[in-house]
Amino acid sequence: MTLNDIRILIQEGEGTTLEFKESLSSSFTRELVALANTIGGKILLGVRDDGAVVGVQTSNTLRARIQDLARNCDPPVQVWEEPVGEVLVVHVRESGAKPVQCSDGFFWRQGSVTQKLSRDEIRDFFRVEGSVRFDLSPCPRFTYPEDFDREKFDAWLKLSGITGQPQVEDVLVNIDAAERAGGKLLFRNAGVLFFAKNVRRFFPEAYITCLLIRGTNKADIMDRKDFDAGIVADIQDALRFIERNTRTAYHIQGLQRENIPEYPANAMREAITNAVMHRDWFFEGANVFIEIYADRIEVVSPGSLPRGISLANLGNRSVRRNALLADLLHRVGFIEKAGTGIRRIRNEAKQLSCPEPEFITDDFVTVVFRPKQQAALLQPGNDQSTGEVTGEVTGEVTGEVKLIKVMAGEMSRQQIQNALGLKHEDHFRKTYLLPALRAKLIEMTIPDKPQSRNQRYRLTPKGNEYLRQALES
C-alpha cells in the first residue's frame, strides 16, 4: 500500500471492512475477531476515530504483540502488518472456521460498529448462511475494464465524498469491490452489482419491478417499470416512481405552505434500500417488487429473514446477509449505522401520523405501508359519489375535480392535458389523471392495455354524479 492508499481509506471512513485505532488498546482483539467473523478487512493503527493521523511507532515488539493477540484468538486469526508512513496497516483475513472468539467473547462487524453476539446466535447464523458469501464471491465472467461502467463509478465516488483524483483501481480494491489476482483486477459480485455496464448480463434477477395497480389486488395493473441500471440508480428510480404515483396534499397557514405526502418518503427509501441490500441473491427467479395499490404500498424482497432474526426482535437485532453491499451503500449515505433502519421506518411513519408499517415474512420479506389519511383527499375505491373531494386539508379544488370538469366524451391523455392548460406530463399524471382513476371518477376505454396509443378516458357513473352535484351547487 502507498500513502495515497491510506489517504483514500481515511476519506472513505470506517465501515464493515475498515477500523481506525489510535493505538494498540485493550479492545484490539475484539476488532480482530469482528473482522474475521465478517469478511475480513484492515485496521489502521495510528489513526483516530475522526480520521486524524497521529502516527504509531512501528517496531518488532509491536508487530510481535499483534501476532500474539491474533494467535490467542480461538481459532487463531490470520493477520499481517504493513507499515505505511506513520500508519501501521493490520490486514485481517476472513476466517474459514467461524465463529471466532477472543477472551471477551464473540464479535461481528455491523457497518462501522463492532457488536457482541452470543455463541449460539453467531454459530446459527453461519450454519444457515454457509461459508459462501454471495457479495464477496468473485465474478470470473466480469472482464475489467470492458464490462466496467466508469460513469456509475464516478457517480458513486461523488456520493462517497472521496476527493482528489485517486486511481480507479486503487479505490476498487480498497473498498473490496475487486481484488488484484495474477496482474489483473478480479471483480467481486458486489462490485458487479454496483459498477457493471449491464448488470443483468451477470445476474438476471438484479432489478426492481415497480407496479401501479388500480384497486386493492393485482387484477388491473395500470403501469409497470423495470429498473436495472445498477443498485444505486435502481433505488433512486424506484423512489421517483413512487413519488410520481402518489399524492401530496398541502396545509396552508398564512403565507406558509406545508407539503403533506401520502407516505413517509424517508421510510420508503429505507425499506427499498433494505430490500435490495438484505435480499437473498441465491434465490433464483425472484427480484425486488414495489407494488402501489389504491390503499397501500408493498415492498417485497426475496428470501426469508436471516437466522437469528425474527419478527419479535426485528429492529432490535441486526444481521446483514450481504455485509459488503451494506458497506458500499453506507459509504454513499443510503443507510445509517447497523440496526437502526427498522426503527427509523417505524419512527418516521409515526411522526407523519401514518399507520405503523406491517412486516410479513415467509419465503419473502414484505413491508406494507398505509397512507396518511388526511393526505388521501379521496380514498381510492370509495364508491360514495357524495363524498367530500374538495380538500380535506386545504379546502382547495383538487386535481381530479378540475379534470372531470373539462371532460367531454372520450378524450386522450393529451386532449385532457391541453384542456387543463398543463405543459408537464409527469405533473399532469401525478396530480390529475392518476388520482381521478384511483377515485373511479374516470376510466380507461381499453383497460387491459393501459399503454395503448389508442387509449381514451371517460367519466364513470360516479364521475358523472359528482360532476352533476358540483354544477348544481
Secondary structure in CASP SS format (residue, H / E / C, confidence):
PFRMAT SS
TARGET T0000
AUTHOR 0000-0000-0000
METHOD secondary structure of the structure
MODEL  1
M C 1.00
T C 1.00
L H 1.00
N H 1.00
D H 1.00
I H 1.00
R H 1.00
I H 1.00
L H 1.00
I H 1.00
Q H 1.00
E H 1.00
G C 1.00
E C 1.00
G E 1.00
T C 1.00
T C 1.00
L E 1.00
E E 1.00
F E 1.00
K E 1.00
E C 1.00
S C 1.00
L C 1.00
S C 1.00
S C 1.00
S C 1.00
F H 1.00
T H 1.00
R H 1.00
E H 1.00
L H 1.00
V H 1.00
A H 1.00
L H 1.00
A H 1.00
N H 1.00
T C 1.00
I C 1.00
G C 1.00
G E 1.00
K E 1.00
I E 1.00
L E 1.00
L E 1.00
G C 1.00
V E 1.00
R C 1.00
D C 1.00
D C 1.00
G C 1.00
A C 1.00
V E 1.00
V C 1.00
G C 1.00
V C 1.00
Q C 1.00
T C 1.00
S C 1.00
N H 1.00
T H 1.00
L H 1.00
R H 1.00
A H 1.00
R H 1.00
I H 1.00
Q H 1.00
D H 1.00
L H 1.00
A H 1.00
R H 1.00
N C 1.00
C C 1.00
D E 1.00
P C 1.00
P C 1.00
V C 1.00
Q C 1.00
V E 1.00
W E 1.00
E E 1.00
E E 1.00
P E 1.00
V E 1.00
G C 1.00
E C 1.00
V E 1.00
L E 1.00
V E 1.00
V E 1.00
H E 1.00
V E 1.00
R C 1.00
E C 1.00
S C 1.00
G C 1.00
A C 1.00
K C 1.00
P C 1.00
V C 1.00
Q E 1.00
C E 1.00
S C 1.00
D C 1.00
G E 1.00
F E 1.00
F E 1.00
W E 1.00
R E 1.00
Q E 1.00
G C 1.00
S C 1.00
V E 1.00
T E 1.00
Q E 1.00
K E 1.00
L E 1.00
S C 1.00
R H 1.00
D H 1.00
E H 1.00
I H 1.00
R H 1.00
D H 1.00
F H 1.00
F H 1.00
R H 1.00
V H 1.00
E H 1.00
G C 1.00
S C 1.00
V C 1.00
R C 1.00
F C 1.00
D C 1.00
L C 1.00
S C 1.00
P E 1.00
C C 1.00
P C 1.00
R C 1.00
F C 1.00
T C 1.00
Y C 1.00
P C 1.00
E C 1.00
D C 1.00
F E 1.00
D C 1.00
R H 1.00
E H 1.00
K H 1.00
F H 1.00
D H 1.00
A H 1.00
W H 1.00
L H 1.00
K H 1.00
L H 1.00
S H 1.00
G C 1.00
I C 1.00
T C 1.00
G C 1.00
Q C 1.00
P C 1.00
Q C 1.00
V H 1.00
E H 1.00
D H 1.00
V H 1.00
L H 1.00
V H 1.00
N H 1.00
I C 1.00
D C 1.00
A C 1.00
A E 1.00
E E 1.00
R E 1.00
A E 1.00
G C 1.00
G C 1.00
K E 1.00
L E 1.00
L E 1.00
F E 1.00
R E 1.00
N H 1.00
A H 1.00
G H 1.00
V H 1.00
L H 1.00
F H 1.00
F H 1.00
A E 1.00
K C 1.00
N C 1.00
V H 1.00
R H 1.00
R H 1.00
F H 1.00
F C 1.00
P C 1.00
E C 1.00
A C 1.00
Y C 1.00
I E 1.00
T E 1.00
C E 1.00
L E 1.00
L E 1.00
I E 1.00
R C 1.00
G C 1.00
T C 1.00
N C 1.00
K C 1.00
A C 1.00
D C 1.00
I E 1.00
M E 1.00
D E 1.00
R E 1.00
K E 1.00
D E 1.00
F E 1.00
D C 1.00
A C 1.00
G C 1.00
I H 1.00
V H 1.00
A H 1.00
D H 1.00
I H 1.00
Q H 1.00
D H 1.00
A H 1.00
L H 1.00
R H 1.00
F H 1.00
I H 1.00
E H 1.00
R H 1.00
N C 1.00
T C 1.00
R C 1.00
T E 1.00
A E 1.00
Y E 1.00
H E 1.00
I E 1.00
Q E 1.00
G C 1.00
L C 1.00
Q E 1.00
R E 1.00
E E 1.00
N E 1.00
I E 1.00
P E 1.00
E C 1.00
Y C 1.00
P C 1.00
A H 1.00
N H 1.00
A H 1.00
M H 1.00
R H 1.00
E H 1.00
A H 1.00
I H 1.00
T H 1.00
N H 1.00
A H 1.00
V H 1.00
M H 1.00
H H 1.00
R C 1.00
D C 1.00
W C 1.00
F C 1.00
F C 1.00
E C 1.00
G C 1.00
A C 1.00
N C 1.00
V E 1.00
F E 1.00
I E 1.00
E E 1.00
I E 1.00
Y C 1.00
A C 1.00
D C 1.00
R C 1.00
I E 1.00
E E 1.00
V E 1.00
V E 1.00
S E 1.00
P E 1.00
G C 1.00
S C 1.00
L C 1.00
P C 1.00
R C 1.00
G C 1.00
I C 1.00
S C 1.00
L C 1.00
A C 1.00
N C 1.00
L E 1.00
G C 1.00
N C 1.00
R E 1.00
S C 1.00
V C 1.00
R C 1.00
R C 1.00
N C 1.00
A H 1.00
L H 1.00
L H 1.00
A H 1.00
D H 1.00
L H 1.00
L H 1.00
H H 1.00
R H 1.00
V C 1.00
G C 1.00
F C 1.00
I C 1.00
E C 1.00
K C 1.00
A C 1.00
G C 1.00
T C 1.00
G H 1.00
I H 1.00
R H 1.00
R H 1.00
I H 1.00
R H 1.00
N H 1.00
E H 1.00
A H 1.00
K H 1.00
Q H 1.00
L C 1.00
S C 1.00
C C 1.00
P C 1.00
E C 1.00
P C 1.00
E E 1.00
F E 1.00
I E 1.00
T E 1.00
D C 1.00
D C 1.00
F E 1.00
V E 1.00
T E 1.00
V E 1.00
V E 1.00
F E 1.00
R C 1.00
P C 1.00
K C 1.00
Q H 1.00
Q H 1.00
A H 1.00
A C 1.00
L C 1.00
L C 1.00
Q C 1.00
P C 1.00
G C 1.00
N C 1.00
D C 1.00
Q C 1.00
S C 1.00
T C 1.00
G C 1.00
E C 1.00
V C 1.00
T C 1.00
G C 1.00
E C 1.00
V C 1.00
T C 1.00
G C 1.00
E C 1.00
V C 1.00
T C 1.00
G H 1.00
E H 1.00
V H 1.00
K H 1.00
L H 1.00
I H 1.00
K H 1.00
V H 1.00
M C 1.00
A C 1.00
G C 1.00
E C 1.00
M E 1.00
S C 1.00
R H 1.00
Q H 1.00
Q H 1.00
I H 1.00
Q H 1.00
N H 1.00
A H 1.00
L H 1.00
G C 1.00
L C 1.00
K C 1.00
H C 1.00
E H 1.00
D H 1.00
H H 1.00
F H 1.00
R H 1.00
K H 1.00
T H 1.00
Y H 1.00
L H 1.00
L H 1.00
P H 1.00
A H 1.00
L H 1.00
R H 1.00
A C 1.00
K C 1.00
L C 1.00
I E 1.00
E E 1.00
M E 1.00
T C 1.00
I C 1.00
P C 1.00
D C 1.00
K C 1.00
P C 1.00
Q C 1.00
S C 1.00
R C 1.00
N C 1.00
Q C 1.00
R C 1.00
Y E 1.00
R E 1.00
L E 1.00
T C 1.00
P H 1.00
K H 1.00
G H 1.00
N H 1.00
E H 1.00
Y H 1.00
L H 1.00
R H 1.00
Q H 1.00
A H 1.00
L H 1.00
E H 1.00
S C 1.00
END
